[in-house]
Amino acid sequence: MQIITNIEQGSQEWLDLRLGIVTCSELDSLLVNGKGEAGFGTGAFTYMNTLIGERITGEAADPFMGNRHTERGHELEAVARGLYQERCEVKTQQVAIILNHGIGYSPDSLVGEPGLTEIKTKLPKFQVEVILSDEIPKEHVAQCQGGLWVSEREWIDFVCYWPGMPLFIKRAYRDEVLIRKLSERVKTFYELLDDRMNRVLGIAA
């Protein structure tokens, strides 16, 4: 396991470290049951082709440099982190990316030795849904459990925030069954990726 701390998330160096590898933010697409090879869906193959393109060209696919919306998201994330630290009486550490098992995870912060945070900012109408459900939204579960797998940590606090709305914090512990499934899906995904990439390069040659 490699924890990179000396660069900033969003920097060119950070983008380079993610180049051509699966990251936890995309793991959900690997779990969708589809009609493609090995049961993968369209989204997984689109992602696979993107990574193949990155590996061949050595450049990030359509690198998103951000806009006012993402800037606001970063600002709100920092506010949410401060509120979380205050509420839970903890100190957090920010890192760029953790590399392990052939994939990458950029946590929003580390909490002591055993924990992580994953911070999301959601519009008030979605924040209401999250608070009332008292669960980590389904679309974020694979990312959170993937983060625990990559970081080899015990728990993750999912933090959801919007200014003026109540802060939502939900702790999740390792789901070893799901982590094993993620491990298997990533392995199969990479096997197919290598095969497709070799075919592309073979045809090109």
NUDO-177297 format. One record per residue: residue in three letters; x, y, z of N, C-alpha, C, CB in turn. Coordinates in steps of 0.001 Angstrom, whole numbers, padded with zeros to 6 digits, always signed. Glycine has a CB too. Layout:
N
alaXYZXYZXYZXYZ/...
REM end
This chain:
205
met+000844-001201+000000+000000+000000+000000+000877+001247+000000-000953+000008+001227/gln+000518+002187-000840+001274+003427-000966+000339+004608-000691+001925+003544-002382/ile+000685+005424+000284-000105+006619+000599+000686+007839+000143-000441+006704+002137/ile+000138+008574-000830+000815+009745-001386+000269+010994-000693+000617+009831-002943/thr+001151+011732-000059+000705+012892+000724+001235+014231+000213+001122+012719+002151/asn+002247+014192-000632+002949+015437-000955+002468+016135-002223+004396+015159-001088/ile+001315+015731-002748+000731+016436-003882-000731+016745-003578+000860+015600-005185/glu-001330+017618-004373-002723+018020-004147-003661+017241-005047-002898+019523-004383/gln-004826+016894-004495-005859+016291-005325-006257+017297-006401-007095+015860-004468/gly-006376+016805-007627-006739+017672-008736-005548+018200-009514-007537+018812-008232/ser-004338+018042-008973-003137+018523-009653-002769+017578-010796-001958+018653-008657/gln-001857+018023-011665-001418+017174-012769-000753+015907-012251-000457+017936-013682/glu+000034+016045-011184+000697+014877-010591-000322+013864-010095+001611+015305-009437/trp-001399+014368-009532-002484+013511-009044-003165+012795-010208-003517+014341-008251/leu-003430+013538-011287-004043+012945-012472-003137+011858-013053-004331+014028-013533/asp-001835+012115-013042-000876+011139-013582-000891+009838-012786+000538+011727-013585/leu-001050+009942-011462-001070+008744-010616-002319+007898-010863-000996+009140-009140/arg-003404+008528-011308-004668+007827-011553-004760+007278-012976-005840+008761-011290/leu-003796+007626-013794-003863+007330-015220-003972+005827-015492-002642+007894-015923/gly-005029+005443-016172-005172+004062-016625-005501+003033-015566-003951+003659-017276/ile-005824+003470-014344-006175+002503-013290-007600+002744-012794-005178+002597-012107/val-008189+001708-012258-009512+001821-011649-009405+002679-010395-010100+000416-011313/thr-010365+003564-010192-010432+004334-008950-011770+004047-008272-010258+005868-009224/cys-011796+004240-006973-012972+003835-006185-014248+004577-006585-012705+004064-004711/ser-014107+005784-007108-015297+006544-007490-016046+005882-008646-014909+007968-007874/glu-015389+004961-009363-016025+004294-010506-016392+002837-010226-015110+004354-011703/leu-016136+002367-009009-016376+000946-008712-017831+000533-008888-015943+000638-007301/asp-018741+001458-008651-020165+001127-008744-020506+000574-010129-021026+002368-008443/ser-019844+001107-011167-020142+000653-012537-019725-000799-012756-019436+001552-013559/leu-018778-001279-011951-018312-002662-012103-019281-003662-011472-016925-002821-011478/leu-020186-003159-010639-021137-004041-009957-022461-004164-010695-021390-003540-008560/val-022661-003316-011699-023926-003355-012446-023967-004620-013289-024092-002091-013344/asn-025027-005396-013131-025180-006617-013917-025638-006258-015326-026187-007588-013243/gly-024799-006629-016301-025132-006327-017685-025105-007555-018552-024192-005301-018237/lys-025287-007349-019850-025343-008461-020799-024012-008652-021515-026454-008230-021819/gly-022999-007886-021105-021705-007996-021751-020883-009141-021186-020948-006705-021612/glu-019666-009260-021697-018752-010312-021265-018542-010257-019758-017410-010189-021993/ala-018547-011422-019112-018367-011554-017661-019464-010839-016870-017006-011005-017255/gly-020570-010522-017548-021701-009906-016858-021562-008422-016616-021909-010576-015569/phe-020572-007789-017261-020422-006348-017105-021435-005607-017978-018989-005914-017461/gly-021814-004420-017511-022752-003591-018258-022035-002595-019163-023667-002851-017303/thr-022829-001808-019869-022301-000825-020814-021373+000174-020133-023442-000087-021494/gly-021763+000600-018932-020958+001590-018215-019563+001087-017905-021644+001987-016935/ala-019457-000200-017548-018151-000777-017225-017263-000820-018466-018313-002192-016637/phe-017855-001142-019619-017045-001211-020840-016657+000179-021335-017804-001960-021939/thr-017528+001150-021143-017169+002531-021483-015983+002979-020635-018377+003484-021273/tyr-016043+002639-019355-014947+002984-018435-013673+002242-018835-015332+002642-016966/met-013826+000951-019192-012680+000142-019608-012004+000758-020837-013122-001307-019910/asn-012802+001157-021813-012247+001752-023026-011545+003073-022727-013349+001967-024062/thr-012079+003812-021769-011452+005068-021357-010064+004803-020788-012325+005800-020320/leu-009970+003798-019911-008687+003457-019301-007694+002932-020341-008888+002416-018197/ile-008189+002158-021305-007311+001674-022378-006747+002861-023150-008078+000716-023335/gly-007600+003811-023468-007150+005005-024176-006096+005760-023386-008325+005918-024471/glu-006297+005845-022066-005318+006528-021225-003985+005788-021221-005847+006665-019795/arg-004038+004469-021162-002800+003674-021127-002026+003799-022440-003120+002191-020847/ile-002747+003820-023547-002080+003881-024844-001503+005277-025109-003059+003492-025959/thr-002273+006309-024780-001832+007680-025083-000958+008280-023994-003030+008568-025300/gly-001093+007737-022764-000351+008318-021647-000937+009634-021176+001085+008522-022035/glu-002168+009905-021569-002827+011154-021180-004203+010860-020588-002956+012106-022393/ala-004590+011674-019605-005914+011526-019006-006982+011834-020041-006071+012447-017778/ala-008049+011058-020020-009146+011268-020959-009962+012479-020542-010043+010019-021043/asp-010053+013437-021425-010846+014645-021163-010627+015160-019747-012333+014364-021387/pro-009420+015551-019400-009174+016034-018038-010054+017224-017719-007702+016408-017855/phe-010806+017093-016633-011749+018149-016236-011039+019114-015308-013018+017553-015545/met-010888+020341-015753-010120+021313-014983-010965+022054-013943-009484+022310-015917/gly-012259+021768-013930-013111+022377-012899-013830+023622-013380-012287+022721-011690/asn-014854+023988-012658-015595+025216-012923-016084+025769-011590-016791+024962-013906/arg-016933+026763-011654-017406+027389-010418-018137+026377-009531-018333+028574-010740/his-018838+025434-010165-019578+024435-009400-018620+023546-008592-020442+023572-010342/thr-017536+023089-009253-016591+022229-008531-015809+023022-007491-015621+021556-009512/glu-015536+024294-007807-014855+025146-006815-015714+025265-005560-014558+026561-007404/arg-017009+025482-005764-017926+025575-004621-017950+024257-003854-019352+025947-005091/gly-017889+023141-004607-017866+021834-003962-016652+021671-003061-017884+020737-005005/his-015493+022136-003535-014271+022055-002720-014391+022929-001480-013038+022478-003544/glu-014975+024119-001654-015157+025024-000516-016087+024396+000519-015719+026386-000986/leu-017191+023829+000041-018161+023209+000954-017571+021973+001625-019447+022832+000198/glu-016730+021239+000890-016075+020064+001473-015219+020474+002669-015208+019340+000416/ala-014494+021574+002514-013639+022059+003607-014481+022463+004810-012780+023253+003139/val-015620+023108+004550-016527+023496+005640-017071+022253+006331-017694+024370+005104/ala-017498+021284+005527-018051+020044+006074-017012+019308+006917-018553+019134+004941/arg-015764+019311+006450-014696+018649+007201-014509+019311+008568-013374+018684+006404/gly-014563+020638+008579-014424+021361+009840-015563+021062+010796-014352+022848+009584/leu-016784+021011+010266-017955+020705+011102-017882+019269+011630-019266+020913+010298/tyr-017415+018367+010781-017264+016965+011177-016257+016837+012319-016818+016106+009974/gln-015125+017500+012176-014092+017448+013215-014626+017978+014540-012854+018254+012785/glu-015401+019055+014439-015977+019668+015638-017007+018752+016283-016618+021015+015295/arg-017892+018198+015455-018960+017335+015963-018395+016067+016603-019925+016964+014832/cys-017409+015457+015927-016889+014162+016386-015658+014289+017271-016556+013295+015201/glu-015206+015537+017446-014030+015818+018292-012832+014990+017848-014346+015530+019777/val-012517+015084+016559-011377+014370+015990-010550+015322+015129-011851+013152+015155/lys-009347+014891+014834-008515+015593+013867-008400+014714+012626-007103+015929+014461/thr-008391+015347+011476-008291+014587+010234-007011+014947+009489-009517+014844+009343/gln-006606+014063+008603-005426+014293+007770-005823+014122+006312-004262+013320+008150/gln-005433+015072+005484-005724+014979+004061-004529+014377+003319-006077+016367+003487/val-004834+013472+002394-003805+012862+001551-004266+012946+000098-003528+011372+001970/ala-003338+012744-000829-003681+012860-002242-004381+011599-002749-002425+013132-003068/ile-003722+010463-002547-004268+009216-003074-003605+008031-002362-004056+009125-004617/ile-004367+006960-002233-003839+005701-001705-003882+004689-002845-004663+005196-000446/leu-002750+004044-003100-002657+003042-004168-002465+001669-003541-001488+003369-005152/asn-003327+000732-003928-003263-000625-003375-004120-001539-004243-003743-000658-001881/his-003771-002802-004324-004548-003787-005092-004698-003378-006559-005932-003970-004463/gly-003791-002545-007053-003857-002124-008455-004847-001027-008742-004186-003275-009295/ile-005474-000480-007697-006435+000598-007909-006113+001782-006982-007884+000092-007666/gly-006808+002880-007193-006537+004086-006418-007763+004603-005689-005999+005161-007316/tyr-007519+005254-004563-008595+005877-003781-008089+007191-003209-009089+004930-002639/ser-008857+008235-003440-008523+009551-002896-009537+009891-001811-008507+010648-004017/pro-009223+009554-000567-010171+009821+000522-010267+011313+000783-009751+009082+001808/asp-011382+011727+001348-011509+013142+001702-010703+013452+002956-012986+013519+001913/ser-010449+012454+003765-009499+012600+004878-009328+011257+005580-009984+013687+005889/leu-008208+011146+006291-007967+010007+007176-008306+010457+008591-006474+009490+007075/val-008821+009526+009388-009171+009843+010772-008419+008869+011674-010729+009759+011011/gly-007373+009366+012337-006562+008507+013188-006003+007339+012397-007378+007999+014371/glu-005832+006200+013073-005316+005006+012411-006408+004169+011734-004581+004156+013410/pro-007631+004126+012329-008596+003178+011775-009586+003749+010759-009354+002582+012878/gly-009707+005087+010653-010848+005630+009931-010555+006481+008716-011628+006410+010837/leu-011648+006732+007958-011643+007573+006760-012894+008429+006776-011569+006716+005456/thr-012905+009463+005940-014166+010146+005657-014372+010210+004155-014184+011570+006274/glu-015616+010147+003763-016035+010413+002382-017078+011517+002497-016615+009100+001644/ile-016765+012696+001963-017622+013869+002119-018345+014154+000810-016798+015100+002564/lys-019645+014318+000882-020444+014695-000276-021233+015963+000059-021402+013535-000698/thr-021418+016798-000945-022309+017956-000780-023509+017720-001683-021580+019325-001129/lys-024682+017800-001096-025902+017536-001852-026885+018690-001681-026545+016209-001402/leu-027583+019006-002745-028610+020042-002689-029619+019696-001596-029319+020195-004064/pro-030269+020724-001025-031169+020481+000116-032177+019361-000099-031910+021732+000435/lys-032773+019271-001290-033800+018230-001512-033196+016826-001396-034457+018407-002909/phe-031943+016680-001811-031272+015382-001691-030765+015155-000265-030103+015291-002688/gln-030373+016234+000390-029942+016131+001788-031096+015645+002658-029417+017494+002303/val-032302+016118+002371-033502+015675+003096-033666+014158+002942-034775+016421+002572/glu-033524+013664+001702-033670+012228+001449-032651+011411+002244-033517+011937-000047/val-031392+011886+002234-030322+011165+002934-030597+011118+004432-028954+011827+002666/ile-030978+012258+004995-031226+012333+006440-032380+011416+006836-031532+013787+006864/leu-033457+011442+006058-034626+010627+006397-034354+009131+006231-035810+011033+005531/ser-033522+008770+005267-033218+007344+005069-032257+006820+006126-032627+007116+003679/asp-031436+007721+006680-030424+007367+007683-029505+006260+007179-031097+006928+008989/glu-029229+006284+005891-028333+005293+005288-027391+005995+004320-029138+004176+004557/ile-026242+005367+004069-025377+005855+003001-026084+005576+001682-023954+005179+003047/pro-026272+006593+000837-026964+006357-000437-026323+005228-001233-026974+007631-001275/lys-027171+004432-001861-026718+003226-002563-025603+003512-003561-027882+002580-003281/glu-025689+004674-004224-024702+004983-005265-023299+005270-004708-025174+006176-006069/his-023194+005408-003377-021889+005697-002773-021312+004515-001982-022010+006899-001861/val-022073+003432-001867-021641+002301-001034-020378+001648-001580-022755+001261-000934/ala-020337+001390-002896-019163+000725-003486-017912+001590-003314-019403+000427-004990/gln-018057+002893-003481-016920+003794-003300-016406+003735-001863-017312+005235-003665/cys-017318+003746-000904-016925+003719+000506-016261+002394+000875-018144+003959+001402/gln-016877+001282+000467-016291-000023+000783-014986-000239+000009-017293-001153+000462/gly-014919+000281-001199-013681+000225-001959-012575+001002-001263-013898+000765-003363/gly-012951+002131-000677-011984+002926+000073-011434+002171+001271-012616+004220+000532/leu-012299+001417+001941-011850+000599+003073-010950-000533+002599-013056+000029+003839/trp-011266-001095+001459-010445-002166+000881-009042-001644+000537-011127-002748-000385/val-008996-000535-000179-007711+000020-000632-006866+000515+000545-007948+001172-001623/ser-007520+001174+001492-006792+001781+002619-006486+000789+003733-007589+002935+003187/glu-007168-000369+003693-007035-001393+004732-007415-000849+006111-005601-001932+004762/arg-008410+000030+006117-008874+000614+007384-010171-000035+007833-009069+002133+007245/glu-010586+000314+009057-011698-000397+009697-013059+000223+009416-011479-000446+011178/trp-013116+001541+009353-014413+002196+009171-014287+003483+008372-015049+002489+010522/ile-015429+003907+007827-015490+005149+007069-016715+005937+007518-015535+004872+005536/asp-016545+007213+007757-017669+008087+008071-018101+008795+006800-017298+009112+009180/phe-019325+008512+006379-019915+009197+005229-020520+010493+005745-020998+008304+004502/val-020043+011608+005212-020484+012926+005669-021192+013625+004514-019278+013783+006189/cys-022406+014088+004762-023180+014759+003725-023588+016139+004247-024438+013911+003318/tyr-023385+017177+003408-023523+018551+003904-024092+019481+002839-022171+019079+004379/trp-024881+020410+003325-025266+021583+002534-025486+022739+003515-026569+021303+001662/pro-025005+023933+003182-025139+025065+004110-026586+025276+004556-024612+026342+003458/gly-026746+025392+005859-028070+025636+006426-028863+024380+006720-028850+026489+005507/met-028424+023243+006178-029095+021968+006422-028361+021211+007531-029157+021114+005119/pro-029062+020327+008253-028377+019515+009272-027281+018671+008645-029378+018608+010007/leu-026171+018541+009359-025054+017716+008901-025404+016246+009103-023742+018081+009657/phe-025144+015428+008072-025422+013994+008161-024112+013230+008243-026259+013511+006948/ile-023996+012376+009249-022809+011523+009400-023271+010090+009639-021893+012020+010578/lys-022756+009177+008839-023110+007765+009002-021841+006924+008907-024155+007317+007928/arg-021576+006142+009922-020374+005302+009932-020679+003929+009342-019824+005155+011368/ala-019772+003463+008478-019886+002118+007917-018591+001366+008210-020176+002165+006374/tyr-018748+000110+008582-017595-000751+008824-017368-001643+007603-017801-001609+010108/arg-016257-002332+007592-015910-003172+006460-016981-004241+006200-014557-003831+006699/asp-017438-004319+004979-018342-005378+004536-017479-006353+003730-019567-004806+003673/glu-016981-007387+004408-016013-008275+003768-016583-009014+002567-015500-009272+004765/val-017884-009283+002586-018511-009954+001439-018471-009047+000215-019973-010352+001764/leu-018851-007781+000398-018829-006832-000715-017392-006551-001161-019530-005518-000316/ile-016479-006436-000206-015076-006182-000549-014511-007337-001380-014231-005981+000734/arg-014859-008561-001023-014407-009720-001797-014989-009665-003213-014817-011045-001092/lys-016241-009264-003315-016874-009153-004638-016188-008058-005466-018394-008847-004494/leu-015883-006928-004826-015187-005853-005529-013829-006330-006026-015020-004630-004616/ser-013122-007071-005180-011813-007606-005546-011920-008509-006776-011203-008384-004367/glu-012926-009375-006772-013118-010297-007895-013491-009550-009170-014201-011326-007560/arg-014361-008539-009042-014801-007785-010220-013649-006977-010814-015967-006851-009856/val-012831-006408-009943-011676-005638-010425-010705-006559-011162-010957-004926-009245/lys-010466-007739-010605-009553-008710-011242-010057-009083-012634-009411-009986-010367/thr-011335-009405-012734-011916-009770-014030-011898-008588-014990-013354-010278-013850/phe-012204-007417-014477-012209-006190-015282-010828-005958-015908-012619-004969-014412/tyr-009789-006099-015108-008430-005893-015611-008034-006959-016632-007436-005893-014453/glu-008493-008188-016425-008192-009267-017391-008808-008937-018748-008727-010643-016876/leu-010057-008479-018733-010722-008103-019981-010056-006874-020594-012221-007833-019735/leu-009683-005941-019738-009022-004716-020211-007721-005064-020943-008731-003755-019020/asp-006918-005920-020334-005646-006308-020958-005882-006979-022305-004857-007249-020034/asp-006886-007845-022359-007194-008551-023606-007626-007570-024689-008293-009603-023376/arg-008518-006650-024332-009005-005669-025311-007877-004748-025766-010158-004837-024715/met-007031-004357-024839-005926-003462-025186-004942-004169-026127-005196-002977-023907/asn-004657-005433-025831-003748-006197-026701-004340-006358-028098-003451-007584-026091/arg-005641-006553-028187-006308-006665-029476-006225-005359-030258-007764-007068-029284/val-006455-004266-029546-006374-002937-030188-004970-002683-030726-006765-001820-029186/leu-003963-002972-029899-002585-002744-030325-002170-003715-031414-001641-002862-029144/gly-002697-004952-031338-002391-005950-032360-002977-005572-033709-002912-007311-031937/ile-004208-005100-033683-004874-004676-034922-004157-003448-035489-006386-004361-034667/ala-003766-002537-034580-003096-001309-035028-001749-001607-035658-002915-000344-033861/ala-001088-002657-035104+000238-003002-035629+000098-003690-036982+001005-003913-034636/
REM end
